[in-house]
């Protein structure tokens, strides 16, 4: 399809933004003068963009590529976080440009951005969108990462940024960097010839320890969660080899705050966990901290007692108000017995349930206790210091 979209096509997209794409596709014959299949793809992509790129989703002038490109794009919040990391640089190349969300964010903090994308159709769409957004400091290149760098001769960048594709040839997800495209460990010598610093984004599904080994040059890394859901892991690479980089676990919250906790492998190994039965308060670290591997050091940093080696839940007699995660007041500790637990709930028998180091999933726990989702009570089903399966009945502290 040509762009910008013809006026009739724009009206169709705007009128059906909230409709079911499958239903629209079945009604394509009602609009013989419109390329309905392509417009349905536009609608699907905009619907996927609402949560992560709301300003773009609401812009009627932008053209959207496939829904998969939108799905793989960074959210506005994580893109802004990355842009803050490279703020003040003169030149950055985004070597895996995709839908351009990261490049657009970098353009707000970097003097000149080179957007590199090997799919010529996608590169053309993004170039058109960048013009509409007034991003005059972004230059687009329809090449793959290696070809762009080899064709740049002696060009130097302050930063190179890569977000390798994480699906294999059959559509499955990969767990090693060497199985992603491009293969960053293999390209690393070429990358370091053109920039002193490389920022690499990976899926949370990739193994952090394995990535550090594969790369060998990780200066530090960030585990980035948004509202307690880990979205991406970022690695800063440099010329010097490194073996135990600092890990920064961050949770980007709706109120603009971003609690941070730092750990590395050596500090975690030195930390000594202390154990106890449940006291007055219960603490659940945010997801970024657990992904970063701070299982003991988070407890020692906040002088907390651990309930069990494998539970990763913590307790204290005195409140720790600055704890980076969820904090609860424990009202009772019970057996995993439906009638006993429902006695702590309202007449509707509702509670929020978490299972940690417990033989049942949340769904199985709900089935056997008859407890439904919701309400003001929080139940944590876990294993205690003595190996007993218990349920802590809590309220938010």
N, C-alpha and C positions, 0 to 999 in steps of 0.2 A: 504494500500500500504506500502511496505517496503521502508526504506530509509537508505542510500542515494538513490536518484532516479537513475535507470539504465541510461546509457549514451544515449540510444535512446530516453528515456523519457525526459531527460534534453534537448536534441536537439529539440524535439517537442515543449516543453514549450518556449524555447528561440526563436524559429522561429515564434511562434504565439502570442507573448506577447501583440501585439497591435491589435489583431483580436477580432471580436465579439464572445464572448463565446457561445452564442446561435447558431451562424452559425457553429462553430466548433463542437458542440454537434451533429448537424444534419449530419455532415460529418464523424462521428465516424467509419462507415463501411469501409472507405478508409484505415483505420489503424488497421486491425484486430489483429496485434501483440502488440498493445499498450492499456493500460487501459485509454482510452480517457476520460471517464466521470471524473475520478479522476484528470487527468491532466488539464482538463478544470476548475475544482475547484481550482487547483493551479494557473492557469492563472487569474481567477477571483479575487483570494485573492491578487495576486501581483498587479493587476490593482488598487484595492482598497488601497493598501499600498503606492502607488506612492506619493500621496500628503502628507501623514503623516509620513511615514517611508521610505524615498527615498533610503537611503543606503541599507536597507534590501531588498527593492524591486529590486534593481539592483544587488544583490548578487546571482549569479546562483546556489550557493551551498546550500543555505538555503532551508528548507522545510516549506511550508506554510500550516496552518490548514484551517478550513472553513473561508469563507469570513466574516461571522458574528464575528468570533474571532478577525479578523483584524479590522473590523468596530468598535468594542468595545474597541480596544486598544488605549492607549494614543499616541499622536503624539510625534515625536522626540523632538519638542520644549517644549511641556508641560511636558514630562518626564524629560528633562534636568532641567526644573525649579524646579520640585519636588526634584530631586536629590540634587540640591543646598540647599534646605531647610534642608536636613538631613546630609549634608556634615560633615565629621569628625567622624561620629558615628562608633562604633566598630561592632555592630551587628544589623541588621534589618531583619524582616520577612515580605515578601509580601504575605499576606494570601489569596489573590484572584489573583493568578499569571497570568491567561489568556495567551495571546500570548507572554508575557515576556518583553514587551517594557519598562515598569517601572522598573522591576528587573534589566534589562541590564543597564539602566541609573543609578540606585542606586549602581550597582557594580563599577561604576567609582568614587564614592565618599565615599563609605562605605567599611569597611574592610572585612566584611563577610555578605552575603545575603542568606537568606533561601527563596527559591521560593516554594510556596505551591499552588497546583492546584488539585481540586478533580476529574477532568476528566483525567483518566490515559493515554488515547491516546494523548491528548493535552500536558500533562506533558512530555511524551516521545519525542514528536516532539520538544518541547522547550528545553529539556535537550540536544538533539542532536545539535540544533542550537547554544546553549550556548557554547558547546565544539568547534564548528567551529569558533565561534567568540572569542575564547580564554578567556572566562570568568571563570577562574579557582576558583574564590572566591564566586561562586554561587552554592549552594547545592539544588537540586530539591527534592520535596516530593510530592507524589501522594496521597493527603489526603484533607479533607475539613478543614476549618480554626479551628473549635472547636476541632476536633479530633487531629489535629497537636498540638495545645496548651496543651490539656489534656495529650497527650503522651509525652510532653516535660518536665514533672515533674516540677522541680524548675527552669527551664531555664529562664534566663532574657535577654531581648532585650532592646536596646536603643530606638528603634522605632518599632511599628507595623504599617503596611500599608494595607488598604483595599479599594477596588473599587467594591462595591456590584453590583450584576446584577440588572438591572433596568427594566426588562420585567417580566410581570406576567405570569401565566401558560398558558394564551391564546394568548400570544405574544404582549399584550398591554403594554403601558408604565406606570410606577408607579410614584406617586407624594409624597409618604411618605417613610421615611427610614424603618419603620417597615414592609413595603410591599416589600422591597428589599431582596435579598439573597446574603450573610447572613444577618440576622436581627441584625444590629449593636447595637441598643439600648438594646436589650435583652442580647447580648453577652458582653456588656460593663464591667460588673464586672470581667469576666474571662480575658478580654483583659488587664484591668488595673492591674491584678495580675502579668502579665508577662512583662509589659513595663510601664515606667512613661509617655511616650508620644505616641500618636496614631495619624497617619495622615490618614484622610478619604477623599476619592474623591467621589463626587456625580455629577450627571447630572445637568446642569443649570435649568432643568425643575422642580427639586425638590424645594419646598418652603423653603427658607432660614430661615424665622422666625419659621416655624414649626420644621425644623431640629434642631435649637438651643434649642427649648423646649423639643423635643424628647430626645436629647443627654444630656442636662443639664451640660456638662463638657467642653464646647467649650472655649478654651483659646483665640483663634483668628481664623480668616478665611480669605481665599484669593478667590476673584472672578477673574478668569484668562480668559482673552480674547486673541485671536490671530488675529491680523489684524482686530480688532474691532468686532470680533464675539466671544461671550462668549462660551468657550469650556467646562469648568469644574469649580466646586466650591470645595475648599479644606478646611477641618476643622482640626485644631490641638486640640486634646483632652488631658486632664490631670486629675489627681486624684481629684483635688479640683473642687467643683461645681462652675459654672459661669453663669451669666444671660445676660450680655451685652458685648460680646467680640468685640475687635477691628476688623474692616473689611478693608482689603486692596484690592482695586480695581486696577488690573494691565492689561495693554494691551501690549502683546509681539509683537513687530513690526519687520518688515523685516530687518531694519537697525541695529538690535541688541538692540535698546533701549527698555525700558519697563516703561513708565510713570506710576506713582503710586499715588493713592489718598486714604487717610485714613478717616474712618468715623465709628461712632458707633451710636446706637439708641439714647442715651442721647444727644450727640452732634447735631444730626440731629433735635431732638425735640427742642433744644434751639435756633437753627438757625432761623433767621427772614428773610423771603424773601422780597425783594423790587421789585416793578413792574414798568414797563414803556413800552411805545410804542417803536417800532424798532428804534434804533439809527444807528451808522455807521457800527458796527460790529455785527455779529451773531455767537453764539457758540452752538455747539451740543456736549454734553459730550460723551465720548466713552461708549460703551455698558456695560463694566464692572462697571462703576460708577453708571449707572442707575440700573443695577441688584443688586448692593450693597445697593441701597436705598438712595443715596446721592442726593436727589431732591432739598433741600434747601441749605445744607452746601456747595455744590460745588459753588453756586452763591456767598455766603458770603465769602468763601475763596479767590475768585478771584475778589471780589467787582464788581459783575455783577448784572444786573437787569433782572428779569424774565418777559417773555412776557405774561404768563398766568399761573394760578395755575397748570393746568393739561397738559401744553405743554412740559415742561422740555427743553425749548429753552431759551437762554439767550442773552443779548445784552449789548453793552457799546459804549461810544463815543471814548474811547481810546483803542488801541489794547492791548490785554493780550497775549503776544507771548508764554508763557509757559502753556497755557491752555491744559489740557489733553483730547483732542478730536479734532473735526474739527472746523476750524475757517474760516469765510467768511466775505467779504466786501459786504454790502447791497447796491445794485445799485438802487433799486426801490421797493416800496410796492404797489401791485396792487390787484384788485379783481380777482377772479378765472374765468376769461373770456378768452376764447381761442384766439381771434384776438388780444386783448390787450397784452397778454403774448407773443404771437408769434412775436410781433413787437420788442421784446427784443432779439430775437434769430436770428441765421443765416438763410440763404435761405432754409436749410433743416429742420428747425423747430425742432431742437433737444435740449434736456436739461436733466439733472439728476433731478429726482423728489423725494422729501421726504414729507410724510404727517404725521403730529403730531397734535393730538387733532383736527381733521378735519373730516367732515362727509363722506368723500370718501376715498377709498383705492387708492394706486398709480395707479393700473390698471384702476379703474373707472375715476380717474382724467385725465389720458392720453386719455381715450376714449372720454370724453366730451370736452377736449381742443384740441385734435388732435396733441399733442406734443409727439414726439418720443424720445427714449432713446439715450443719447450720447451728444456730444458737450462740450463746456467749461462753460456753464451757469448752475447754481444750483437753483432749485425752491423749496422753503419750504412753503408748504400749511399748515396753522395752524389757530388758533383762537387767536385774540389779546385781549388786556386788556379790551376793550369795548364789547367783545363777538362777534366781526365781523369776518367773514371768509376772510382771506387775504392770499396773496401769496407774499413772499419775493423773489425778483430776485437778485441772489447773484453770486459772483465770489470768488474763493479761495483767502484768504488773504495771 
